[in-house]
Amino acid sequence: MTSKFEKMVFKVGSKGEIFPPKEIRKKLGLKPNQPILMTVHGDKLIIRKIHNIEEILKTPPKVKISYHAWKQFKEQLSEDYEK
C-alpha cells in the first residue's frame, strides 16, 4: 500500500530560499517563476501549487449533479441561511 503523503528532506538556502527537488517539481508540474501558495499551520509549512484556469477546466468533476438537484440544493441552502 502506498502512502498518500510523500516525505522528503531538503535544506533552506543561505538567504532563506526553499528549493523543491527536481523530483517534486516534476511531479507537481512546477515551472520556473510559477506562483505557489505557502500556508503555515502550527509548526508545518504547507506548499501548494496554484493551478491556472486551464488546468482546472481540464480536470474532470469529482461529482456529477443534475441542474434540478443543484437548484434544490441551492434553495435548501438559502432557506437554512435565512434561519
VODO-163929 format. One line per 8 residues: number of its first residue (from 1); for each residue x, y, z of C-alpha. Coordinates in steps of 0.5 Angstrom, whole numbers. Each point is the difference from the previous one (the first is absolute). Layout:
BEGIN
NUM = X:Y:Z; ... .
This chain:
BEGIN
1 = 0:0:0; 3:7:-2; -1:6:5; -4:6:-2; 6:4:3; 7:0:-3; 5:3:4; 7:3:-2 .
9 = 5:4:4; 4:6:-3; 3:6:3; -2:7:0; 5:4:-4; 5:6:3; -5:5:-2; -6:-4:2 .
17 = -2:-3:-6; -3:-6:-1; 1:-4:-6; -4:-6:-1; 4:-6:-3; -1:-2:-7; -4:-6:1; -5:4:4 .
25 = 0:6:-6; -1:-5:-5; -6:-4:4; -4:6:1; 2:4:-7; 3:6:3; 3:4:-5; 5:6:2 .
33 = -3:6:3; -6:-3:1; -4:3:6; -1:-5:5; -4:0:7; 3:-1:6; -4:-1:7; 2:0:7 .
41 = -4:-5:4; 3:-1:7; 8:-2:-1; -2:-2:-7; 1:4:-7; -4:-3:-5; 2:2:-7; -6:-1:-6 .
49 = 0:1:-7; -4:6:-2; -4:-3:-6; -2:4:-6; -7:0:-3; 2:-4:-6; 3:-6:5; -7:1:4 .
57 = -4:0:-6; 3:-7:-3; -1:-3:7; -6:-5:0; -5:2:5; 0:-5:6; -7:0:1; -6:1:-5 .
65 = -6:3:1; -6:2:-4; -3:7:-1; -6:-2:4; 4:-3:6; 4:6:0; -6:5:0; -3:-4:6 .
73 = 7:0:4; 1:8:-1; -8:1:2; 1:-4:6; 7:4:2; -3:6:-1; -6:-2:5; 5:-2:5 .
81 = 4:6:0; -6:4:1; -2:-3:6 .
